[in-house]
Amino acid sequence: MDATATTATAATPFSTLIRVASHEKHDEANAAPFMSNLLGGRLGVDAYVRYTEQLWFLYRALEGASGALREDPVAGPFIQNELARTPELERDLAHLGGADWRTGLEPLPATAAYAARVEECAREWPGGFVAHHYTRYMGDLSGGQIVRDKAEKTYGFARKSDGVRFYVFEGISNPAAFKRGYRELLDTIAADDLEKQRIVDECKRAFDFNGAVFEELSAEFPLSA
Ligand code: HEM
C-alpha cells in the first residue's frame, strides 16, 4: 500500500469531523432554557406555536432554495424530497392557529437573520448551504423525535399527527438508515479540506443562530414567577 492510500484511509470522515466539531454547540442548544421549559410543560401552547412559526420562516428559506440547488455538485445530492418540511409546518400551523394563521405573521429578528443567512448561502455558497441543511435536518431526524414525543405528551397532540407533523418524516421509513446515507453524502462531498473546514465553521454558526432564536423566544415567553 502506498503512502497516499494510507493517509486517505486514516483521514477522519467528514461526517465524523462535523459531528465532533459541533458537539459542544449541540450540548449548548440542547440545554437552552426555552426548550427545557417548553418540553417540561412550564410554557403554554402559545410558546410552542410561536416556536413552530419560527421554523416555518426558516424552512421556507431552506426549501425555497432547493430547486435552484438541485443540480449543484456540492449541495444538490443533499436535496431530497422526503426531507421537505414546509408543507408539514403549514398543516401544523393551520391546526394550531386556524385557517388565517399567516395573517400578520412576522419572524423574530433572530429568525429573520438566520433565514437571511441561509438564503445568502443558497445564492452564493453551496457548501455553506450544506452546513445549514445538515444542522437542521440531521437534528430533526435525531433529537427532533425526542422533541415530538415530549410535545405530544405536554400539549396533548395525537401521536404523529396535526401539531407535530413537522417531526414526522412520512417518506423515511428507516431514519437510522437514512442518516447513514446522509453521512455517506457528507463523506463524499465535493469539497477540499479547506472548504470542509469552512463548512464546519458555518455549521457552528448555524447552531448559534438556533441559540439566538431560543433566546428571543425565552424573552417573549418568560416564566411567570
Ligand atoms: C431538546 C433539544 C435537543 C435534543 C434532545 C437533541 C438530541 C439529539 C440526539 C439524541 C442526537 C443523536 C442522535 C444519533 O446519534 O443519531 C442528536 C443529533 C443531532 N442534533 Fe440534536 N438535540 C436537540 C436540539 C438540537 C438543535 C437545536 C439542533 C440544531 C438546530 C440539533 C442538531 C443536531 C444534529 C445536527 C445532530 C446530528 C449529529 C450527527 O450525527 O452528525 N439538535 N440530537
Boltz pocket constraint, residues with backbone or C-beta under 6 A from the ligand:
constraints:
  - pocket:
      binder: B
      contacts: [[A, 15], [A, 18], [A, 19], [A, 26], [A, 29], [A, 30], [A, 35], [A, 134], [A, 135], [A, 136], [A, 138], [A, 139], [A, 140], [A, 142], [A, 143], [A, 144], [A, 146], [A, 147], [A, 179], [A, 206], [A, 207], [A, 210]]
      max_distance: 6.0
